[in-house]
Amino acid sequence: MNEFAQIFETINFGLIILDPELKVRHWNHWMARHSGIEAKQIIGNPLFDFFPGLNTPRFLRNSQAVLSFGNFSFFSQKLHHYLFSFKPIGAFQTSMFEQMQQNCTMGPLRNSDNQISGLFLIVQDVTELASYEQKLIQMNIKDGLTGVYNRRFLQTRLGEEYNRSKRYGAKLSLIMIDIDFFKKVNDTYGHQCGDAVLQSVATNINCHIRKTDYLARFGGEEFCCLLPETDLPGALVLAERFRRVVEAQTTLCQEHNIKVTISLGVAEFTGEDTAESLLKRADEALYEAKHSGRNRVVSLPSPPAQ
């Protein structure tokens, strides 16, 4: 291995060689740099002494398959994210991933008699690629201005949650939200301040929903909040909380303190609803809220059973 040592030490990915007992025989410079464990510390010792988190049935099963049958095994970032818990490097230290994202390949090493004498692990840092893919996903499902979900994603989720409620009888509610007199904000303070108000309203509402709820910008100054596992009384309580939070907030823009209110329409899924009719009833309730004085929450009676 000495004649290849220079290559092993300069390649830009991790290379580990293990004996049949999974003791470390080789640990290249890339692994030492990212783990903080020098080769002289780990060589000759069981890998699990330094990385107990790898001592899992899956890792052991794959290792045995390599050693016994000469199989190759691949640990994909999309499924496993990483094998070795390393911090991202460079610009990715503050990325969306707390750990370096890795693709890892495991394969057999054979001696001159073609007998399997150990296995190798190649560890590749794919954090940059994974971050880029994640950003593309976010661009497709998030509103660029407010950071909440976009209308297309919301309608997809609404269809999925509707099907689940229809099949299992789960509760489902919807809140439509509109900023009152938003055109006046744009006309008075300019579109830059209008954008700041949209961002502020979205952020404040988003802080008061569960991880299982979905807030989306539905268009212009209108938002929609999808509430799985929530009945009408629960949705009305949450809608009133949204109304009070926004009424109390002040958006500072270009030395202007801007205050707005919102109107909200609430609807609960019934067995007679379609996804479209549920959305329509919430929108009709919003229309009623705006035309009965604004800055209020309205729900309309459910349609009678057929």
Buried (B, 14 or more C-beta within 10 A) or exposed (E): EEEEEEEBEEEEBBBBBBBEEBBBBBBBBBBBEBBEBEBEBBEEEBBBEBBEEBEEEEBEEBBBBBBEEBBEBEBEBEEBBBBBBBEBEEEBEEBEBEEBBBBBBBBBBEEEEEEBBBBBBBBBBBBBEBBEBBEEEEEEBBBEEBBBBBBEBBBEBBEEBBEBBBEEEEBBBBBBBBBBBBEEBBEEBBEEBBBBBBBBBBBBBBEBBEEEBBBBBBEEBBBBBBBBBBEBEBBBEBBBBBBEBBEEBEBEBEEBEBEBBBBBBBBBBBEEBEBEBBBBBBBBBBBBBBEEEBBBBBBBEBEEEE
